Amino acid sequence: MDLESFVHSECERLHIPGAAVGVRHRGEDHVAVHGITNAEHPLPVDPTTLFQIASITKTFTATAVMTFVQSGRIALDDPVVRHLPELRLGPGVDPESVTVEMLLTHRAGWDGDALFAVPGDPVLSSVPGRIRGFRRIFAPGENWSYNNAAFSLAGCLVEALAGEPYAAALRRLVLDPVGISHAFTTADEVVTHRVAVPHAVLGDDAIVLRGFGWQPGWELSDLDVPAGGISTCVPALLRWGAVALGEIDGPLDDTHRRMMQERRHPAGGNTDAMGIGWLHADLGGIATFGHDGMTVGYLSGLVIVPSADLVIVVLTNALHGSALCTSVRDQVLQSLAGAGAILPEVPADPPAGVAAELVGSYDDPFYVVHLQPGDGPERLVVAPEPRSPEPGRWTPPALGEPIPLAWIGPDRWMTLEPEGGGAFLDVGRGAGGEVTWIRRGARICHRS
């Protein structure tokens, strides 16, 4: 495929201000760039332009923890409190019940976005004491719900075991052994490099974002860095993918590298299974693992395909950049890995009554999520309503028009918009078969 032409045409179609895309196939790297770093002070995006990679950072944090598993300093089934005795859990939760593996597989059971929503001491070392106040979603290990705070706690583990700040430990344990120098966690570091800044796009106008969303400034606070605070470039992530494939030596031996990539637990939403820090998905009949990422004004994606010796990286500086991540991923998977249709077909005649039993409201960390009858038989729309403003607490913006959902299988729904849809929603049931929760955006939301 002509990667450069495809990236240019998609960015123009989607009004993406700036993007950098990389494909590594059978050991050869190909990079395509488009657009500008900053609508107010434009420079062309080049291959080494820095972008916030958000939650792709979790794969680096998990690897840092695994270096201590490899050395025998820690075990995945160790209770976290054994290494962080200051950890405080909520009422009725046994401190021994949360293991290191649960942190790294999103199975710890508490609200993982509370760090974004509630202000407080932004220092990473404050996390173990703050966990006690987080809402419990399920008993540790009993389900799967995406958990940023668990990876902040994993960063505390890295600090405790390394005896140095997270950023220094990350560089010594992971980045330097891999040969990645162009990766940073603070504005002070990136300011001397070419860096893409975050944007929202209104019509044809790209607007630089400042003081928007949950981030107090451009960089993430210390406590959020292990969950999403690295800024880096396409060549660095292509190298990271090559390390994951075993083509380049990294900090882990083959046994522990493969241990991270095992499908250890069922997941949900657009993730079929969970490895140690890695999200697995079967896309068009092709087994992949990787991670995506979102901070305010940045969307990014990393997809690794072992069967095709393939790595795909997409970095954007726009709130709606996920559409580019998806279109590039799908085109490359079909062109170079032989993938079939990525999204399932929507049945013409879904079972009667599947929509009615879901109508109601559900508790998201930031929204009250309303499921309402849609336009057509057995259709729904999802209409998130921001929670009422509270002093000192971040309140998200309204999300615009309700998003249509279609039934695609037992307890499984899919968004039809925007830009082709494709976000999956799961349904959870109680012992009597009644609907008790949905999983939206990889987070479990209990019925109100």
VOVO-400274 format. One record per residue (C-alpha): x, y, z. Coordinates in steps of 0.1 Angstrom, whole numbers, plus 2048, in hexadecimal, padded with zeros to 3 digits. Layout:
XYZ/...
END
This chain:
800800800/80A8247FB/80C82E820/81585381A/7F8859801/7DF847818/7E985B836/7E887C824/7C5875815/7B7869836/7C588684A/7B689E831/79488C831/79388B857/7A28AE85D/7BF8A2872/7D78BE879/7F68A887D/7FE88387D/81B86B87B/816847870/82F82B870/82E807863/8487ED869/8447CF853/85D7B2852/8777C7862/8747E684C/867807859/85181E845/846840852/82D85A845/82687C854/80B89684D/8038B9858/80F8D0873/8198CF897/8078EE8A2/7EB902891/7F89228A2/81D91E89B/81D90487F/83B8ED878/8388CF862/8358AE875/85489986E/85C875877/86B87E899/8508968A4/84588F8C8/8218868D0/81287D8F1/80C8578EE/7F585690C/7EC832916/805821900/81B82B91E/80B80F931/81E7F591C/83F806928/83480794C/8297E294B/84B7DA93C/85D7EC958/84A7D8972/8527B895E/8787BF961/8737BA987/85F79A980/87C78E96B/896795986/8817849A1/87B7A49B4/8557A19B0/83B7879A4/81C78E990/80677D9AB/8167919C7/7FD7A79DA/8057CB9D1/8047D59F6/8227BE9FC/8377D79E9/8237F79F0/8187F3A14/809816A13/7EE80A9FB/7CB810A09/7AD7FF9F9/7888069FD/7727F9A19/76E7D3A18/78A7CD9FF/7A57B6A0C/7C77C8A06/7D67A69FC/7BC7A19E0/7CB7B99C6/7E97A99B5/8047B899E/7F57A6981/7D37B6987/7E27D8984/7F17D0963/7D27BF954/7B77D895F/7A77C0978/7AD7D3998/7887DC99B/7878019A4/77F820990/79E82697C/797849971/793859993/7B6869991/7AA87E974/789888984/7938929A7/7AF8AB9AE/7C98A59C8/7EE8A09CD/7FB89A9AA/81A8879B6/81C8639AD/8248589D0/8018649DB/7EF8499C7/7F082C9E0/7DE8409FA/7C484D9E2/7B982C9D5/7A38279F4/78C8439E9/7868349C6/7648259BD/7647FF9BD/7577F099D/75C7CB9A4/7707B49BB/7957B39B1/79B799995/77679398E/7727A896E/7837BF956/7807E5955/79A7FD947/7AE80C964/7C5829961/7CB82C986/7D7808988/7F4811971/7FB830986/7FE8189A3/81580298D/82B820989/82D8239AF/8397FE9AF/854807996/85F8249AC/85F80F9CB/8737F29BB/88B8089A8/8928209C4/88F83E9AC/87485399B/85F843981/86D856964/89184E96D/88882A973/875828952/89483593F/8AD81E951/8977FE950/88580192F/88D81E917/8B381C918/8B57F6914/89E7F98F6/8B28168E7/89582F8E8/8A38518F1/8888678E1/86E8618FC/865879918/84C87F935/84E8A593B/8498C5928/86C8D0933/87A8B391F/8658B68FF/8688DC8FC/88A8D98EB/87B8C18D0/8618C48B5/8408BB8C6/81D8B98BA/8048CC8CF/7E08C28D6/7C38CE8C1/79E8CD8BD/7908D189A/7708E5894/7678E486F/7868ED85C/7968FF87A/7B08EE891/7B18FD8B3/7CE8F88CB/7C18EB8ED/7CC8FB90D/7BE8F4930/7A48DC921/7988BB930/7A78A994D/7CB8B3948/7D78D095D/7EF8DB942/8008CD924/8128B1937/80189794D/80689A972/820882982/80586A98F/7F886596B/81986095A/81C83A95E/7F983794F/7FE84E932/819868934/83485F91A/8398758FB/84C8668DF/84D8618B9/84684789E/86983989A/86B8328C0/8498208C0/85380C8A1/8728018B4/85C7F98D3/8467E38BC/8657D28AF/8707CA8D3/84D7BC8DA/8527A58BB/87479A8C7/8867A98AA/89A7C18C0/8A77B98E2/8967CA8FF/8977C9925/8857A7927/89078591D/87A772904/86875F920/85D77F932/856791912/83E776907/82F77492A/824798926/814790905/800771910/7DA77490E/7D5771933/7B177C939/791784925/78C7A9922/76F7BD911/7667D98FB/77E7DB8DE/7987C68F1/7937A08EE/7AD796908/7C67A5920/7EB79F922/8037B093A/7FE7D492F/7F57C990B/7D27C98FD/7CA7AD8E5/7B07AF8C9/7A77998AC/7A37B088E/7957A286E/7A077F878/7C378B881/7D17888A5/7E07A98B0/7EC7BA8D0/7F57DD8D8/7E67FC8E8/7D581D8E0/7D783D8F2/7C485E8F8/7CE87D90B/7BE89F905/7C38A78E0/7D78888D7/7CC8658CA/7E584A8C4/7E78258BB/8008098BB/7F77E78AB/80E7C98AA/8077AB893/81E78E89A/81177887E/81A793864/83A7A0875/8287C2875/8267E188B/80F7FE885/812820897/7FB83E893/80085F8A6/7E987D8A2/7E589F8B3/7BF8A18B1/7A28988C8/7918848AC/7B28738A1/7A48508A9/793850887/7B6852876/7C383788E/7A7820884/7A982685E/7CF82285C/7CE802872/7B27F285D/7C27FB83C/7E57EE846/7D67CE855/7C37C6836/7E07CF81E/7FD7BF831/7EE7A5848/7D1798833/7B67A384C/79179F843/7757B784D/77F7C786E/75C7CE87B/7407B587F/7217B786A/7027C587B/6E67AB879/6C87B6866/6B07A587E/6BD7A68A2/6A97938BC/68A7A58C9/68D7B68EA/6B37B88EC/6B27DE8ED/6967E4906/6A77D2923/6C57E9920/6B280A920/6BC81D93F/6D9830950/6FC824959/71883496F/73783D95C/75484E96F/74C86F95E/72986B94F/70785D955/704847936/6E0845929/6D7829911/6B78338FF/6A28248E3/6B182A8C1/6A483189E/69A80E893/6917EC8A1/6A97DF8BC/6BF7FE8BA/6CC8148D6/6DD8358D9/6F783D8F4/6F4860903/70E86891E/704884935/720896948/71C89496D/7128B497F/7308CB986/7408C79A7/7598E09B6/77D8D69AF/7728B8999/7778B6974/7578B5961/7588A893D/7488B9920/7278AD910/72E8958F4/7158A28DA/6FB88D8C9/6F286A8D6/70684E8C5/6F38328B5/6F980E8C0/6F17EE8AE/6EE7CA8BC/7097B48AD/7077958C4/6FC7898E6/7037A58FF/7187B78E5/7117D88D4/7257EF8BD/7248148B6/71B81E892/729842895/73E856893/75484E875/74782B870/744823895/7538028A1/7558088C7/7477E98D9/7307EA8F7/72C7CB90D/70F7C2924/7137B2946/6F879F958/6F079597C/6E9772989/6C477597D/6CD78095A/6C57A4960/6DB7BF951/6F17CD96C/70D7E0959/71A7EA938/73F7EC92D/74380C919/76581A90F/7747FB920/766807941/74B7F5955/72D80C95C/7147FE975/6EF803970/6E1821984/
END
